[in-house]
Amino acid sequence: MESRLAPHQPPAATEGGVHDPRVGPQAAEPALAFRRWIEGDGAEGMVLRAGRSRQGVAVAMAHTVTTTGDAPVLATSIRDQGALRHTVRTTLAPGAVLTLVKSVAYAADKDVDGAPGDDDALSSAAVAALAQATAIGLPALRQARTQALQDFWLSSDLAIEGAPDLERAVRFNLFQLLQGAGRDGLTSVGAKGQSGEGYEGHYFWDAEIFALPVLVYTRPAVARAVLEYRHRTLDGARTHARLMGHRKGALYPWRTIGGAECSAYFPAGSAQYHINADIAHAVRQYMDASGDDDFLVRHGAEILFETARLWLDMGHYNPRRGGRFCIHEVTGPDEYTAMVDNNLYTNAMAQAHLEYAAEVAARLGRERPDDLARIAGAIGLGAEEPEGWRQAAEAMYLPYDEASGIHPQDDSFLDKKPWDFAGTPADHHPLLMHYHPLVLYRHQVCKQADAVLAFCLLPHRFEAEAVRRSFAFYEAVTVHDSTLSAGVFALLAARLGLMDKALAYFKDTALVDLHDLHRNTGHGLHMAAMAGSWMALVQGFAGMHALGGTLRFAPTLPPGWTGYRFRLDFQGNRVEVAVGCDAATTYRLLAGPGLALSHHGQVAHLTPATPEQTLEGIRHAAL
């Protein structure tokens, strides 16, 4: 019986010998280099360090072996080229049992009292953690883990009746999100979570738009910690804004770990200014669901104000657009269309950001003037600035084409040559691996949901028929080369009553990693796509929308399902929603003081005295 420790070697970032830009550059050497062995006090292991940052990690392990017979047990450890192998050998009589308990503990520089780079301190910290775990014992550790998972499923349990494979997939996805989310205010949700080295562990806007909604409604304390990470890196965002030529405010980087921009690819990277509005949207979503004013005055308001300031420096009132507020030379979520004017998603999200920042400033002025004065003093916020945000939001330009009745993705999108989808060989997908970016930028083709995502996040800002027409248009020109896309299309298709389409897209996002649909799961799981499966179920099929502080539902039932249910936390309440095949939805208050919610516009009140209501009205098929 053998166990082994060794520095991890990532899989090659290629597909068929072609470099895969979805993964990012891969170092020729292992990311972590061996520094020294750990030995003594019953522990063995190693200390490793990153080549550039010099950040280190120590891993220590110990083994306890017992047998039910008298057979001798021989344990040996072999060190070879930076790898450590521990081997246990014995000969058992028939019916005898050998039990091996392997304990492993890790320590990183940030967890060590002492100067970064201290290998001895790292080693001691790992050995101490190992000793603590050994003292606690396997039964107690297992019980603590079991209890933590039971608590998680109490708030996030779900079922899909009639599709057990999809139920298992979404539950698997939720568990991976629980594993991958930072909890210390120092970390966020990496694009690959903790599951692989794709994208080099970086955090993107995916964390706020996809992962955070799941956490907000199932693990609000973790959602707060993820947002606290953005506040911790706010100084880095201020520095980034100055590097990008902005006089004040903050601009969060597209791709980061410690707060600095980690991408050198400007057109489809740093030009994604929408990340400021994405983070503001996440702050609002958390606040509407939690009412956590402590977070707002400690962290959230400063994030909102500093990022809102940037839009007035970035955009301008354009006389050629009737004085509307326009934002030029940005890239939206669709990375096959870069450096455009008035990207619909960016403008709509910036509008919501500016409105909300002004609203928060006004509320704090009324209710917590001392906190507002403290925040304004710390960042030099002028008393007139919130009114400037409100005016810019009111004048925001949102592209709309009268002739077609759709919302163009940007000012130039409809003028571009349509991509030859029929003439593109099947083996030339994803397009980014076979065509130069400039070729893609010149054509009418979308990598992923862009305007469609705006319709999902801000449904109250767009007229329903324009959304329906726009969905049909974008579905025809989107190749879904990004795993972010399918869940968004599923969500909007469900809201539109296009249930066959919604179910097909839902399967794609739910099974993206379990079935390796994009053939790159080996580089790590797709955390945002996993979160997208929950969003498609809850915000799509169930029609849940909560911006503004009121839970609203408009449930639908896809073909082949006989029902589904899920749980969520909202404003101190735990609610279960069960959609049945009998054209009824049951809402249950499982814990909390009670709340009012909306079902297809009908108000229901759940209280401890009346914790359950069943309301009629669901859609089964396309409108």
Secondary structure, DSSP 8 states (H G I E B T S, - for coil): -EEEE-------SEETTEE-TTT----SS-SEEEEEEEEETTEEEEEEEETTT--EEEEEEEEEEEESSS---EEEEEEETTEEEEEEE----TT--EEEEEEEEEEEGGGSSS-TT-HHHHHHHHHHHHHHHHHH-HHHHHHHHHHHHHHHHHHH-EEEET-HHHHHHHHHHHHHHHHHB--SSS--B-TTTTS--GGGG-B-THIIIIIHHHHHHH-HHHHHHHHHHHHHTHHHHHHHHHHTT-SSS----SSBSSSS-----IIIIIT-THHHHHHHHHHHHHHHHH--HHHIIIIIHHHHHHHHHHHHHH-EEEGGGTTEEE--SB--S-TTS-SBSS-HHHHHHHHHHHHHHHHHHHHHHHH-HHHHHHHHHHHT--TTHHHHHHHHHHTB----BTTTTB--SSSSGGGSEE--STTS-GGG-SGGGTS-HHHHHTEE-BSS-SHHHHHHH-GGGS-HHHHHHHHHHHHHHB---STTHHHHHHHHHHHTT-HHHHHHHHHHHHTTTTTTTTS-GGG---HHHHHHHHHIIIIIIS--B-TTS-EEE--B--TT--EEEEEEEETTEEEEEEEETTSEEEEEEEESS-EEEEETTEEEEE-SSS-EEEEE--B-S--
